[in-house]
Amino acid sequence: FLHKKSLLAGGSSNLKISSRLSMIMKILQTAAPLFAGIYTVSFKGANLTNVILSNADLTSVDLEKAILNHTDLYKTTLNRTILNYIKGRKINLKEAIMQGALLEKADLSYGYLSSGDLAFAILIDANLKGANLEGANLESANLKGANLESANLKGANLKGANLQGAKLFHVNVQGIDLTGHALQGADLRGAKGLNCDTLKRAKGWEFSFRDKRLKCSERMMVKGM
């Protein structure tokens, strides 16, 4: 395991961190064919606030509990990367490739994830409040219990995604096909672009919390504020 202790809070300035991290990743990427499957790079708990890592390849890197507030990861490859419990408020993940990434209980509130590829990503109990996910690929992603309040999901691909218990309060779901989605316990109050025809394509929709206009001939569930 490779640990970069100087990246922890209290270490070098973010500018030096960005330069050193980029250098380390470049060396590892060059040597990857020789050490494939042997090592795991770990920046667990590292403070990478405001660091620029756009276009980097961070496949399978361990970033659990890292601080990534305002970090620039534009077009970065994060396939199978460990991002559980990260603090990533206003993180830039536009067009990032994150297939199979682990993001359980990650804080991505108000982040920029438009056109990102999060297919098969694990986002259980993740905080995506106010996040921009327009055009993102969330196919087969696990969003069970995730907070998507006021998030923009316009044009996102949610085919096969698990939305059971997700908070979709005031979410823009315009253009989203909910066919086959698990919506038991999901909070759909105030959701935009949603009608009965779209809603009834989902599984367990009748057990979701929703506005009166979406009663859709079924008994409404009551949820306290």
RODREN-792319 format. One record per residue (C-alpha): residue number from 0; residue in one letter; x, y, z. Coordinates in Angstrom, 1 decimal. Layout:
// residues N
seq: NUM&type: A&east: X&north: Y&up: Z
...
***
This chain:
// residues 225
seq: 0&type: F&east: 0.0&north: 0.0&up: 0.0
seq: 1&type: L&east: 1.2&north: 3.5&up: -0.8
seq: 2&type: H&east: 0.4&north: 6.1&up: 1.8
seq: 3&type: K&east: 1.1&north: 9.8&up: 1.2
seq: 4&type: K&east: 1.1&north: 11.2&up: 4.8
seq: 5&type: S&east: 2.0&north: 14.7&up: 3.7
seq: 6&type: L&east: -1.5&north: 14.9&up: 2.1
seq: 7&type: L&east: -3.2&north: 14.9&up: 5.4
seq: 8&type: A&east: -4.5&north: 18.0&up: 7.1
seq: 9&type: G&east: -1.7&north: 20.1&up: 8.4
seq: 10&type: G&east: 0.7&north: 19.1&up: 5.6
seq: 11&type: S&east: 2.0&north: 21.1&up: 2.6
seq: 12&type: S&east: 0.0&north: 23.7&up: 0.7
seq: 13&type: N&east: -2.7&north: 22.6&up: -1.7
seq: 14&type: L&east: -0.6&north: 23.8&up: -4.7
seq: 15&type: K&east: 2.3&north: 21.6&up: -3.6
seq: 16&type: I&east: -0.1&north: 18.7&up: -2.9
seq: 17&type: S&east: -1.6&north: 18.9&up: -6.4
seq: 18&type: S&east: 1.9&north: 18.9&up: -7.9
seq: 19&type: R&east: 3.1&north: 16.0&up: -5.8
seq: 20&type: L&east: 0.0&north: 13.9&up: -6.3
seq: 21&type: S&east: 0.1&north: 14.4&up: -10.0
seq: 22&type: M&east: 3.7&north: 13.3&up: -10.1
seq: 23&type: I&east: 3.0&north: 10.2&up: -8.0
seq: 24&type: M&east: 0.1&north: 9.2&up: -10.1
seq: 25&type: K&east: 2.1&north: 9.7&up: -13.3
seq: 26&type: I&east: 4.8&north: 7.4&up: -12.0
seq: 27&type: L&east: 2.3&north: 4.8&up: -10.9
seq: 28&type: Q&east: 0.4&north: 4.9&up: -14.2
seq: 29&type: T&east: 3.7&north: 4.4&up: -16.1
seq: 30&type: A&east: 4.6&north: 1.4&up: -14.0
seq: 31&type: A&east: 1.1&north: 0.0&up: -13.9
seq: 32&type: P&east: 1.8&north: -2.8&up: -16.5
seq: 33&type: L&east: 4.6&north: -4.1&up: -14.3
seq: 34&type: F&east: 2.6&north: -4.0&up: -11.0
seq: 35&type: A&east: -0.9&north: -4.6&up: -12.1
seq: 36&type: G&east: -3.0&north: -6.2&up: -9.3
seq: 37&type: I&east: -0.1&north: -6.0&up: -6.8
seq: 38&type: Y&east: -0.5&north: -2.6&up: -5.2
seq: 39&type: T&east: -3.3&north: -0.3&up: -4.1
seq: 40&type: V&east: -2.7&north: 3.5&up: -3.9
seq: 41&type: S&east: -4.2&north: 5.0&up: -0.7
seq: 42&type: F&east: -4.9&north: 8.6&up: 0.1
seq: 43&type: K&east: -7.4&north: 7.7&up: 2.8
seq: 44&type: G&east: -8.3&north: 10.7&up: 4.9
seq: 45&type: A&east: -6.2&north: 13.1&up: 2.8
seq: 46&type: N&east: -7.1&north: 16.7&up: 2.6
seq: 47&type: L&east: -7.4&north: 17.5&up: -1.1
seq: 48&type: T&east: -9.6&north: 20.6&up: -0.8
seq: 49&type: N&east: -9.3&north: 22.8&up: -3.9
seq: 50&type: V&east: -6.8&north: 20.5&up: -5.5
seq: 51&type: I&east: -6.9&north: 20.2&up: -9.4
seq: 52&type: L&east: -6.9&north: 16.6&up: -10.5
seq: 53&type: S&east: -8.7&north: 16.9&up: -13.8
seq: 54&type: N&east: -8.1&north: 14.2&up: -16.4
seq: 55&type: A&east: -6.2&north: 12.0&up: -13.9
seq: 56&type: D&east: -6.6&north: 8.2&up: -13.7
seq: 57&type: L&east: -7.5&north: 7.3&up: -10.1
seq: 58&type: T&east: -8.8&north: 3.8&up: -10.9
seq: 59&type: S&east: -9.1&north: 1.7&up: -7.7
seq: 60&type: V&east: -7.4&north: 4.4&up: -5.5
seq: 61&type: D&east: -8.5&north: 4.4&up: -1.9
seq: 62&type: L&east: -9.9&north: 7.9&up: -1.0
seq: 63&type: E&east: -12.1&north: 6.9&up: 1.8
seq: 64&type: K&east: -12.9&north: 9.7&up: 4.2
seq: 65&type: A&east: -10.8&north: 12.1&up: 2.1
seq: 66&type: I&east: -11.7&north: 15.8&up: 2.1
seq: 67&type: L&east: -12.5&north: 16.8&up: -1.4
seq: 68&type: N&east: -14.5&north: 20.1&up: -1.0
seq: 69&type: H&east: -14.3&north: 22.1&up: -4.2
seq: 70&type: T&east: -11.8&north: 19.6&up: -5.6
seq: 71&type: D&east: -11.6&north: 19.6&up: -9.5
seq: 72&type: L&east: -11.9&north: 16.1&up: -10.8
seq: 73&type: Y&east: -13.2&north: 17.0&up: -14.3
seq: 74&type: K&east: -13.0&north: 14.1&up: -16.7
seq: 75&type: T&east: -11.1&north: 12.1&up: -14.1
seq: 76&type: T&east: -11.3&north: 8.3&up: -14.2
seq: 77&type: L&east: -12.5&north: 6.8&up: -10.9
seq: 78&type: N&east: -13.6&north: 3.3&up: -11.8
seq: 79&type: R&east: -13.9&north: 1.2&up: -8.7
seq: 80&type: T&east: -12.4&north: 4.0&up: -6.6
seq: 81&type: I&east: -13.1&north: 3.9&up: -2.9
seq: 82&type: L&east: -14.8&north: 7.2&up: -2.0
seq: 83&type: N&east: -16.9&north: 6.1&up: 1.0
seq: 84&type: Y&east: -17.5&north: 8.8&up: 3.6
seq: 85&type: I&east: -15.7&north: 11.6&up: 1.6
seq: 86&type: K&east: -16.5&north: 15.2&up: 2.2
seq: 87&type: G&east: -17.0&north: 16.5&up: -1.3
seq: 88&type: R&east: -19.2&north: 19.6&up: -1.1
seq: 89&type: K&east: -19.2&north: 21.4&up: -4.5
seq: 90&type: I&east: -16.8&north: 18.9&up: -5.9
seq: 91&type: N&east: -16.4&north: 19.0&up: -9.7
seq: 92&type: L&east: -17.0&north: 15.6&up: -11.3
seq: 93&type: K&east: -18.3&north: 16.7&up: -14.6
seq: 94&type: E&east: -17.8&north: 14.0&up: -17.2
seq: 95&type: A&east: -15.9&north: 11.9&up: -14.7
seq: 96&type: I&east: -15.9&north: 8.1&up: -15.3
seq: 97&type: M&east: -16.9&north: 6.4&up: -12.1
seq: 98&type: Q&east: -18.2&north: 3.0&up: -13.0
seq: 99&type: G&east: -18.5&north: 0.8&up: -9.9
seq: 100&type: A&east: -17.2&north: 3.5&up: -7.6
seq: 101&type: L&east: -17.9&north: 3.1&up: -3.9
seq: 102&type: L&east: -19.6&north: 6.2&up: -2.5
seq: 103&type: E&east: -21.5&north: 5.0&up: 0.5
seq: 104&type: K&east: -22.4&north: 7.9&up: 2.8
seq: 105&type: A&east: -20.3&north: 10.3&up: 0.6
seq: 106&type: D&east: -21.1&north: 14.0&up: 0.9
seq: 107&type: L&east: -21.4&north: 15.3&up: -2.7
seq: 108&type: S&east: -23.9&north: 18.0&up: -1.9
seq: 109&type: Y&east: -24.1&north: 20.8&up: -4.5
seq: 110&type: G&east: -21.5&north: 19.0&up: -6.5
seq: 111&type: Y&east: -21.2&north: 19.1&up: -10.3
seq: 112&type: L&east: -21.7&north: 15.6&up: -11.8
seq: 113&type: S&east: -23.3&north: 16.4&up: -15.1
seq: 114&type: S&east: -22.6&north: 13.9&up: -17.9
seq: 115&type: G&east: -20.7&north: 11.8&up: -15.5
seq: 116&type: D&east: -20.7&north: 8.0&up: -15.8
seq: 117&type: L&east: -21.7&north: 6.4&up: -12.4
seq: 118&type: A&east: -23.0&north: 3.1&up: -13.8
seq: 119&type: F&east: -23.1&north: 0.4&up: -11.0
seq: 120&type: A&east: -21.8&north: 2.9&up: -8.5
seq: 121&type: I&east: -22.7&north: 2.4&up: -4.8
seq: 122&type: L&east: -24.3&north: 5.5&up: -3.5
seq: 123&type: I&east: -26.1&north: 4.1&up: -0.5
seq: 124&type: D&east: -27.1&north: 6.9&up: 1.9
seq: 125&type: A&east: -25.0&north: 9.4&up: -0.1
seq: 126&type: N&east: -25.7&north: 13.1&up: 0.2
seq: 127&type: L&east: -26.4&north: 14.5&up: -3.3
seq: 128&type: K&east: -28.5&north: 17.5&up: -2.1
seq: 129&type: G&east: -28.6&north: 20.2&up: -4.7
seq: 130&type: A&east: -26.2&north: 18.3&up: -7.0
seq: 131&type: N&east: -26.2&north: 18.7&up: -10.7
seq: 132&type: L&east: -26.6&north: 15.3&up: -12.3
seq: 133&type: E&east: -28.0&north: 16.4&up: -15.6
seq: 134&type: G&east: -27.3&north: 13.8&up: -18.3
seq: 135&type: A&east: -25.4&north: 11.6&up: -15.9
seq: 136&type: N&east: -25.4&north: 7.8&up: -16.4
seq: 137&type: L&east: -26.7&north: 6.2&up: -13.2
seq: 138&type: E&east: -27.6&north: 2.8&up: -14.8
seq: 139&type: S&east: -27.9&north: 0.1&up: -12.1
seq: 140&type: A&east: -26.5&north: 2.5&up: -9.5
seq: 141&type: N&east: -27.5&north: 1.8&up: -5.9
seq: 142&type: L&east: -29.1&north: 5.0&up: -4.5
seq: 143&type: K&east: -30.9&north: 3.4&up: -1.6
seq: 144&type: G&east: -31.5&north: 6.0&up: 1.1
seq: 145&type: A&east: -29.6&north: 8.7&up: -0.9
seq: 146&type: N&east: -30.5&north: 12.3&up: -0.3
seq: 147&type: L&east: -31.3&north: 13.8&up: -3.7
seq: 148&type: E&east: -33.2&north: 16.8&up: -2.5
seq: 149&type: S&east: -33.4&north: 19.6&up: -5.1
seq: 150&type: A&east: -30.9&north: 17.7&up: -7.3
seq: 151&type: N&east: -31.1&north: 18.1&up: -11.1
seq: 152&type: L&east: -31.6&north: 14.7&up: -12.7
seq: 153&type: K&east: -32.9&north: 16.1&up: -16.0
seq: 154&type: G&east: -32.0&north: 13.7&up: -18.8
seq: 155&type: A&east: -30.1&north: 11.3&up: -16.5
seq: 156&type: N&east: -30.1&north: 7.6&up: -17.2
seq: 157&type: L&east: -31.5&north: 5.7&up: -14.2
seq: 158&type: K&east: -32.2&north: 2.4&up: -15.8
seq: 159&type: G&east: -32.1&north: -0.3&up: -13.2
seq: 160&type: A&east: -31.1&north: 2.1&up: -10.5
seq: 161&type: N&east: -32.3&north: 1.4&up: -6.9
seq: 162&type: L&east: -34.1&north: 4.4&up: -5.5
seq: 163&type: Q&east: -35.7&north: 2.6&up: -2.5
seq: 164&type: G&east: -36.0&north: 5.0&up: 0.4
seq: 165&type: A&east: -34.3&north: 7.8&up: -1.6
seq: 166&type: K&east: -35.1&north: 11.4&up: -0.8
seq: 167&type: L&east: -36.2&north: 13.0&up: -4.1
seq: 168&type: F&east: -37.8&north: 16.1&up: -2.6
seq: 169&type: H&east: -38.1&north: 18.8&up: -5.2
seq: 170&type: V&east: -36.0&north: 16.9&up: -7.7
seq: 171&type: N&east: -36.1&north: 17.5&up: -11.4
seq: 172&type: V&east: -36.9&north: 14.2&up: -13.0
seq: 173&type: Q&east: -37.9&north: 15.5&up: -16.4
seq: 174&type: G&east: -37.3&north: 12.9&up: -19.2
seq: 175&type: I&east: -36.4&north: 10.1&up: -16.8
seq: 176&type: D&east: -37.8&north: 6.6&up: -17.4
seq: 177&type: L&east: -38.7&north: 5.1&up: -14.0
seq: 178&type: T&east: -39.7&north: 1.7&up: -15.5
seq: 179&type: G&east: -38.8&north: -1.1&up: -13.0
seq: 180&type: H&east: -37.3&north: 1.2&up: -10.4
seq: 181&type: A&east: -37.8&north: 0.4&up: -6.7
seq: 182&type: L&east: -39.5&north: 3.4&up: -5.2
seq: 183&type: Q&east: -40.7&north: 2.0&up: -1.9
seq: 184&type: G&east: -40.3&north: 4.6&up: 0.8
seq: 185&type: A&east: -38.9&north: 7.2&up: -1.6
seq: 186&type: D&east: -39.8&north: 10.8&up: -0.9
seq: 187&type: L&east: -41.1&north: 12.3&up: -4.2
seq: 188&type: R&east: -42.8&north: 15.4&up: -2.7
seq: 189&type: G&east: -42.3&north: 18.4&up: -4.9
seq: 190&type: A&east: -40.7&north: 16.4&up: -7.7
seq: 191&type: K&east: -40.7&north: 18.3&up: -11.0
seq: 192&type: G&east: -41.5&north: 16.7&up: -14.4
seq: 193&type: L&east: -43.4&north: 13.7&up: -12.8
seq: 194&type: N&east: -46.8&north: 12.5&up: -13.7
seq: 195&type: C&east: -48.9&north: 9.4&up: -12.9
seq: 196&type: D&east: -48.1&north: 7.7&up: -16.2
seq: 197&type: T&east: -44.3&north: 8.0&up: -15.5
seq: 198&type: L&east: -44.7&north: 7.2&up: -11.8
seq: 199&type: K&east: -46.7&north: 4.0&up: -12.2
seq: 200&type: R&east: -44.0&north: 2.4&up: -14.3
seq: 201&type: A&east: -41.9&north: 2.1&up: -11.2
seq: 202&type: K&east: -42.1&north: -0.8&up: -8.6
seq: 203&type: G&east: -43.5&north: 0.0&up: -5.2
seq: 204&type: W&east: -44.6&north: 3.5&up: -6.3
seq: 205&type: E&east: -47.7&north: 3.3&up: -4.3
seq: 206&type: F&east: -45.6&north: 3.1&up: -1.2
seq: 207&type: S&east: -43.8&north: 6.3&up: -1.9
seq: 208&type: F&east: -44.4&north: 9.7&up: -0.3
seq: 209&type: R&east: -45.7&north: 12.1&up: -3.0
seq: 210&type: D&east: -47.9&north: 15.1&up: -3.7
seq: 211&type: K&east: -51.7&north: 14.8&up: -3.8
seq: 212&type: R&east: -51.7&north: 15.4&up: -7.5
seq: 213&type: L&east: -49.8&north: 12.1&up: -7.8
seq: 214&type: K&east: -52.3&north: 10.1&up: -5.8
seq: 215&type: C&east: -52.9&north: 8.1&up: -9.0
seq: 216&type: S&east: -55.9&north: 6.3&up: -7.6
seq: 217&type: E&east: -53.9&north: 4.8&up: -4.7
seq: 218&type: R&east: -54.0&north: 5.5&up: -1.0
seq: 219&type: M&east: -51.4&north: 8.2&up: 0.0
seq: 220&type: M&east: -48.7&north: 7.6&up: 2.6
seq: 221&type: V&east: -48.2&north: 10.3&up: 5.2
seq: 222&type: K&east: -44.7&north: 11.5&up: 6.1
seq: 223&type: G&east: -43.9&north: 14.0&up: 8.8
seq: 224&type: M&east: -41.9&north: 17.1&up: 8.0
***
